[in-house]
Amino acid sequence: MTSTETLPNPDASHATDFSADLVTRTGFRFHVRPATQDDEEALADFFTHVTPQDIRFRFLTPLPKVGHAFLERMTKVDHDRTEDFLAFTEDGKTLIATAMLAADEAKERAEVAISIRTDYKRRGIGWRLLEHVSRYAEAKGIKVLESIECRENREAIQLEREMGFTATSYPGDPTLVLVQKRLGSV
């Protein structure tokens, strides 16, 4: 694995302690850091560069625009059970992806949701970002990482399967798939 990533103490008090410089298999370099309250405007702009279909895949509902309420949930997180990682180009100028991790109260299970800017897809960013979030979740003691995917989102489901996730039908909704992976020595 090619990476300059180091995973710090997950109980550190400052969110930027979870920042990392990552390199994809294609050699693309980017920087990841937790979102802050100051990132709402950057996230709003980011979602104008994400296709309507990918927004539907991310939020599991069609949205004409990712509004303030959604953006606030992504930027005002507790950094304990919830973290939203933002990926920027190496020069720090362009927000290219986001990965939200939300754990249950016991911090045993956590859901992850990733969005990638359309013009930055197919560079390995999703793979590396999910890998980073998985390591972070494992360090936090989370035992099961899961994602709820639209059945149509074959690319994401395939990527998750390649990373060791298993896919099953989502209970009560045939349009969704639940992908899960056990972390650590569970």
C-alpha positions in Angstrom: 0.0 0.0 0.0 1.3 3.4 -0.9 0.4 6.0 1.6 1.8 8.6 3.9 -1.1 8.1 6.2 -0.6 7.8 9.9 -3.6 7.2 12.2 -3.4 9.1 15.4 -5.1 8.4 18.8 -8.8 8.4 18.0 -9.5 9.9 21.5 -7.5 13.0 20.8 -9.5 16.2 21.4 -8.7 18.1 18.3 -10.4 17.0 15.0 -7.4 17.8 12.8 -5.5 15.0 14.6 -7.2 12.7 12.1 -5.8 14.3 9.0 -3.8 12.3 6.5 -2.1 12.6 3.2 -3.2 9.7 1.0 -2.0 8.3 -2.3 -4.3 6.1 -4.5 -3.2 3.1 -6.5 -3.2 5.4 -9.6 -0.7 7.7 -7.8 -3.2 10.5 -7.2 -2.4 12.4 -4.0 -4.9 14.1 -1.7 -5.3 15.3 1.8 -8.0 14.2 4.2 -9.2 16.0 7.3 -12.2 16.1 9.5 -14.8 18.7 8.6 -15.2 21.8 10.8 -18.1 24.3 11.1 -16.3 26.5 8.7 -16.6 24.0 5.8 -20.3 24.5 5.0 -19.7 26.8 2.1 -17.0 24.4 0.6 -19.4 21.5 1.0 -22.3 23.4 -0.7 -20.0 24.1 -3.6 -18.7 20.5 -3.7 -22.3 19.2 -4.1 -22.8 21.4 -7.2 -20.1 19.2 -8.8 -21.8 15.9 -7.9 -24.4 14.4 -10.2 -28.0 14.3 -9.1 -27.8 10.5 -9.2 -24.8 10.4 -7.0 -26.5 12.8 -4.6 -29.5 10.4 -4.5 -27.1 7.5 -3.8 -25.4 9.5 -1.0 -28.6 10.7 0.8 -30.9 7.8 -0.4 -33.4 10.4 -1.7 -33.5 12.7 -4.7 -32.6 16.3 -3.7 -32.7 19.3 -6.1 -29.9 20.8 -3.9 -28.0 19.7 -0.8 -29.3 22.4 1.6 -28.3 24.0 4.9 -29.8 21.3 7.1 -27.8 18.5 5.4 -24.6 20.6 5.3 -25.0 21.5 8.9 -25.2 17.8 9.9 -21.9 17.2 8.0 -20.0 20.1 9.5 -21.3 20.3 13.1 -20.4 16.8 14.3 -19.4 15.6 17.7 -16.1 14.0 16.6 -16.9 11.1 18.9 -19.6 9.1 17.4 -19.8 11.1 14.2 -17.0 12.3 11.9 -17.1 13.7 8.4 -13.9 13.5 6.5 -13.2 15.9 3.7 -10.8 15.1 0.9 -9.0 17.9 -0.8 -6.6 18.1 -3.8 -3.0 18.0 -2.7 -2.8 21.8 -3.0 -5.8 22.1 -0.7 -7.8 24.2 -3.1 -10.5 21.8 -4.2 -12.8 19.7 -2.1 -13.1 16.4 -4.0 -14.8 13.9 -1.7 -16.5 13.5 1.6 -16.9 10.5 3.8 -19.4 10.6 6.8 -19.0 8.0 9.6 -21.8 7.8 12.1 -21.7 5.2 15.0 -24.4 3.9 17.2 -24.5 4.9 20.8 -22.4 1.9 22.0 -19.9 2.6 19.2 -20.1 -1.0 18.1 -21.5 -0.4 14.6 -21.1 2.6 12.3 -22.5 3.6 8.9 -20.3 5.2 6.3 -21.5 7.3 3.3 -19.1 8.6 0.6 -19.5 11.1 -2.2 -16.9 12.0 -4.8 -16.9 14.9 -7.1 -17.8 13.8 -10.6 -14.7 15.1 -12.3 -12.5 13.2 -9.8 -14.0 9.8 -10.1 -12.1 6.7 -11.3 -8.8 7.8 -9.6 -9.0 5.4 -6.6 -10.2 8.1 -4.2 -13.3 6.2 -3.0 -11.1 3.1 -2.3 -8.5 5.0 -0.3 -11.1 7.1 1.5 -13.1 4.0 2.6 -9.8 2.4 3.7 -9.0 5.5 5.8 -12.4 5.6 7.4 -12.3 1.9 8.1 -9.0 2.2 9.9 -10.3 5.2 11.8 -13.4 3.2 12.8 -11.4 0.2 13.9 -9.1 2.4 16.0 -12.3 3.8 17.7 -13.3 0.3 18.6 -16.1 0.0 16.1 -16.7 -3.7 15.3 -19.0 -3.5 12.2 -18.8 -1.0 9.4 -21.8 -0.8 7.1 -23.3 1.2 4.3 -26.8 1.3 2.9 -26.6 1.5 -0.9 -29.2 1.9 -3.6 -29.3 -1.3 -5.5 -28.5 0.7 -8.6 -25.2 1.9 -7.2 -23.3 -1.1 -8.6 -19.9 0.7 -8.6 -20.0 1.4 -4.9 -21.3 -2.1 -4.0 -18.6 -3.7 -6.2 -15.8 -1.6 -4.6 -17.1 -2.5 -1.1 -17.2 -6.2 -2.0 -13.6 -5.9 -3.2 -12.7 -4.5 0.2 -14.2 -7.4 2.0 -17.7 -6.2 2.7 -20.6 -8.6 2.3 -23.8 -7.5 0.6 -27.3 -8.5 1.6 -30.8 -7.3 0.9 -31.8 -4.4 3.1 -34.7 -5.5 5.4 -38.0 -4.0 4.3 -36.8 -2.2 1.2 -35.9 -4.2 -2.0 -34.4 -1.1 -3.6 -31.6 -1.0 -1.1 -28.6 -3.2 -0.2 -26.8 -3.4 3.1 -23.1 -3.9 2.9 -21.2 -4.8 6.0 -17.6 -5.6 7.1 -16.4 -6.8 10.5 -13.4 -4.9 11.7 -10.6 -6.0 13.9 -10.6 -9.3 15.7 -14.4 -9.6 16.1 
